[in-house]
Amino acid sequence: RVQLVESGGGSVEAGGSLTLSCATSEYPFAGNALAWFREAPGKEREGVAATFLGGGPVGRPTYYSDAVKGRFTISQDDAKELVYLHMNNLNPEDSAMYYCAAGAVDMGWTRLEVKSWLYWGQGTQVTVSP
């Protein structure tokens, strides 16, 4: 069974930054994709960012939700087999449990659709205070 482990969550003030990490047991999923989602209390899980893990290190496609575009960056370290979510200029609306997902089953992954992923981590909490 594929395992995903998130880390790096914490509490920051508005305007601050955090970097989340996702470690997988089967990097890089033979040319597959990996994404970050978040879920706030009382809200549906929503896609944040996704990247394709295959191919060369330059020019891999990435996708972002409108809510985080320009503030968050998804990146990967092939040597460390980690995928990161760099989050800048955080605001209280970014507070949520953040999950990484892998094993895209259809092209909905490019639209950050929840239903498009086979494997999920347990999540890491991000809390942004005003």
C-alpha positions as YAML, in Angstrom:
chain: A
units: angstrom
residues:
- id: 1
  name: ARG
  ca: [0.00, 0.00, 0.00]
- id: 2
  name: VAL
  ca: [1.34, 3.40, -0.95]
- id: 3
  name: GLN
  ca: [2.02, 5.64, 2.02]
- id: 4
  name: LEU
  ca: [2.12, 9.41, 2.09]
- id: 5
  name: VAL
  ca: [3.40, 11.36, 5.08]
- id: 6
  name: GLU
  ca: [2.98, 15.09, 5.41]
- id: 7
  name: SER
  ca: [5.02, 17.32, 7.71]
- id: 8
  name: GLY
  ca: [5.81, 20.97, 8.28]
- id: 9
  name: GLY
  ca: [2.48, 22.27, 9.49]
- id: 10
  name: GLY
  ca: [2.25, 24.73, 12.34]
- id: 11
  name: SER
  ca: [0.94, 28.06, 13.53]
- id: 12
  name: VAL
  ca: [1.95, 31.36, 11.97]
- id: 13
  name: GLU
  ca: [0.70, 34.91, 11.89]
- id: 14
  name: ALA
  ca: [-0.93, 36.41, 8.84]
- id: 15
  name: GLY
  ca: [1.65, 37.33, 6.25]
- id: 16
  name: GLY
  ca: [3.96, 34.55, 7.35]
- id: 17
  name: SER
  ca: [5.26, 31.53, 5.48]
- id: 18
  name: LEU
  ca: [5.39, 27.78, 5.91]
- id: 19
  name: THR
  ca: [6.74, 24.93, 3.84]
- id: 20
  name: LEU
  ca: [5.00, 21.57, 3.91]
- id: 21
  name: SER
  ca: [6.68, 18.34, 2.86]
- id: 22
  name: CYS
  ca: [5.20, 15.14, 1.52]
- id: 23
  name: ALA
  ca: [7.18, 11.90, 1.61]
- id: 24
  name: THR
  ca: [5.95, 8.95, -0.38]
- id: 25
  name: SER
  ca: [6.81, 5.28, -0.29]
- id: 26
  name: GLU
  ca: [6.87, 5.03, -4.08]
- id: 27
  name: TYR
  ca: [8.40, 8.18, -5.45]
- id: 28
  name: PRO
  ca: [7.92, 9.20, -8.26]
- id: 29
  name: PHE
  ca: [4.96, 6.94, -8.96]
- id: 30
  name: ALA
  ca: [6.29, 5.91, -12.36]
- id: 31
  name: GLY
  ca: [5.54, 9.19, -14.04]
- id: 32
  name: ASN
  ca: [2.44, 10.07, -12.10]
- id: 33
  name: ALA
  ca: [1.34, 13.20, -10.27]
- id: 34
  name: LEU
  ca: [1.09, 14.45, -6.71]
- id: 35
  name: ALA
  ca: [-1.11, 17.14, -5.25]
- id: 36
  name: TRP
  ca: [-1.83, 19.12, -2.12]
- id: 37
  name: PHE
  ca: [-5.37, 19.54, -0.82]
- id: 38
  name: ARG
  ca: [-6.77, 21.24, 2.24]
- id: 39
  name: GLU
  ca: [-9.85, 20.90, 4.35]
- id: 40
  name: ALA
  ca: [-11.07, 23.46, 6.84]
- id: 41
  name: PRO
  ca: [-13.71, 22.67, 9.48]
- id: 42
  name: GLY
  ca: [-17.16, 22.73, 7.94]
- id: 43
  name: LYS
  ca: [-15.84, 23.01, 4.40]
- id: 44
  name: GLU
  ca: [-15.25, 20.55, 1.62]
- id: 45
  name: ARG
  ca: [-11.79, 19.36, 0.77]
- id: 46
  name: GLU
  ca: [-10.34, 21.54, -1.96]
- id: 47
  name: GLY
  ca: [-7.37, 21.24, -4.26]
- id: 48
  name: VAL
  ca: [-4.47, 23.60, -3.73]
- id: 49
  name: ALA
  ca: [-1.70, 22.57, -6.11]
- id: 50
  name: ALA
  ca: [-0.56, 19.64, -8.20]
- id: 51
  name: THR
  ca: [2.52, 18.66, -10.16]
- id: 52
  name: PHE
  ca: [3.56, 15.95, -12.55]
- id: 53
  name: LEU
  ca: [6.44, 13.89, -11.19]
- id: 54
  name: GLY
  ca: [7.66, 12.29, -14.38]
- id: 55
  name: GLY
  ca: [10.04, 13.47, -17.04]
- id: 56
  name: GLY
  ca: [13.00, 15.72, -16.49]
- id: 57
  name: PRO
  ca: [13.42, 18.17, -13.63]
- id: 58
  name: VAL
  ca: [12.69, 21.22, -15.76]
- id: 59
  name: GLY
  ca: [9.30, 22.23, -17.11]
- id: 60
  name: ARG
  ca: [7.09, 19.82, -15.19]
- id: 61
  name: PRO
  ca: [3.49, 21.05, -15.36]
- id: 62
  name: THR
  ca: [1.99, 22.51, -12.21]
- id: 63
  name: TYR
  ca: [-1.55, 23.56, -11.38]
- id: 64
  name: TYR
  ca: [-2.85, 25.87, -8.68]
- id: 65
  name: SER
  ca: [-6.21, 26.90, -7.34]
- id: 66
  name: ASP
  ca: [-7.15, 30.54, -7.80]
- id: 67
  name: ALA
  ca: [-7.13, 30.96, -4.03]
- id: 68
  name: VAL
  ca: [-3.40, 30.30, -3.75]
- id: 69
  name: LYS
  ca: [-2.01, 31.22, -7.16]
- id: 70
  name: GLY
  ca: [0.90, 33.58, -6.77]
- id: 71
  name: ARG
  ca: [1.34, 32.77, -3.06]
- id: 72
  name: PHE
  ca: [1.94, 29.00, -3.00]
- id: 73
  name: THR
  ca: [4.48, 27.01, -4.96]
- id: 74
  name: ILE
  ca: [4.64, 23.25, -5.38]
- id: 75
  name: SER
  ca: [8.09, 21.82, -5.95]
- id: 76
  name: GLN
  ca: [9.96, 18.55, -5.64]
- id: 77
  name: ASP
  ca: [13.36, 17.28, -4.67]
- id: 78
  name: ASP
  ca: [14.01, 14.13, -6.64]
- id: 79
  name: ALA
  ca: [17.13, 13.32, -4.66]
- id: 80
  name: LYS
  ca: [15.25, 13.46, -1.36]
- id: 81
  name: GLU
  ca: [12.06, 12.05, -2.88]
- id: 82
  name: LEU
  ca: [10.00, 14.82, -1.37]
- id: 83
  name: VAL
  ca: [7.32, 17.14, -2.71]
- id: 84
  name: TYR
  ca: [6.97, 20.52, -1.06]
- id: 85
  name: LEU
  ca: [4.30, 23.14, -0.76]
- id: 86
  name: HIS
  ca: [5.87, 26.53, -0.14]
- id: 87
  name: MET
  ca: [3.24, 28.87, 1.27]
- id: 88
  name: ASN
  ca: [3.83, 32.60, 1.43]
- id: 89
  name: ASN
  ca: [1.72, 35.56, 2.52]
- id: 90
  name: LEU
  ca: [-0.56, 33.29, 4.50]
- id: 91
  name: ASN
  ca: [-3.91, 34.55, 5.71]
- id: 92
  name: PRO
  ca: [-6.42, 33.11, 8.20]
- id: 93
  name: GLU
  ca: [-8.47, 31.68, 5.30]
- id: 94
  name: ASP
  ca: [-5.55, 29.35, 4.60]
- id: 95
  name: SER
  ca: [-6.02, 27.64, 7.97]
- id: 96
  name: ALA
  ca: [-6.87, 23.99, 7.34]
- id: 97
  name: MET
  ca: [-5.63, 20.45, 7.47]
- id: 98
  name: TYR
  ca: [-3.37, 19.99, 4.48]
- id: 99
  name: TYR
  ca: [-3.15, 16.63, 2.73]
- id: 100
  name: CYS
  ca: [-0.97, 15.30, -0.03]
- id: 101
  name: ALA
  ca: [-2.50, 12.98, -2.58]
- id: 102
  name: ALA
  ca: [-0.97, 10.70, -5.20]
- id: 103
  name: GLY
  ca: [-1.95, 8.09, -7.74]
- id: 104
  name: ALA
  ca: [-3.98, 10.15, -10.19]
- id: 105
  name: VAL
  ca: [-6.58, 7.99, -11.93]
- id: 106
  name: ASP
  ca: [-7.80, 10.43, -14.58]
- id: 107
  name: MET
  ca: [-7.10, 13.85, -16.02]
- id: 108
  name: GLY
  ca: [-9.20, 15.46, -13.32]
- id: 109
  name: TRP
  ca: [-5.92, 15.75, -11.46]
- id: 110
  name: THR
  ca: [-5.08, 18.80, -13.56]
- id: 111
  name: ARG
  ca: [-8.27, 20.42, -12.25]
- id: 112
  name: LEU
  ca: [-7.42, 19.43, -8.66]
- id: 113
  name: GLU
  ca: [-10.46, 17.23, -8.34]
- id: 114
  name: VAL
  ca: [-10.70, 15.23, -5.12]
- id: 115
  name: LYS
  ca: [-12.12, 12.16, -6.88]
- id: 116
  name: SER
  ca: [-9.06, 11.82, -9.11]
- id: 117
  name: TRP
  ca: [-6.64, 10.51, -6.45]
- id: 118
  name: LEU
  ca: [-6.07, 7.04, -5.09]
- id: 119
  name: TYR
  ca: [-3.81, 7.67, -2.13]
- id: 120
  name: TRP
  ca: [-4.00, 10.20, 0.69]
- id: 121
  name: GLY
  ca: [-1.82, 11.11, 3.62]
- id: 122
  name: GLN
  ca: [-3.02, 11.75, 7.15]
- id: 123
  name: GLY
  ca: [-2.60, 15.49, 6.93]
- id: 124
  name: THR
  ca: [-0.72, 18.26, 8.69]
- id: 125
  name: GLN
  ca: [-2.44, 21.19, 10.38]
- id: 126
  name: VAL
  ca: [-1.82, 24.78, 9.32]
- id: 127
  name: THR
  ca: [-3.20, 27.56, 11.49]
- id: 128
  name: VAL
  ca: [-2.87, 31.22, 10.54]
- id: 129
  name: SER
  ca: [-3.74, 33.84, 13.12]
- id: 130
  name: PRO
  ca: [-4.86, 37.38, 12.20]
...
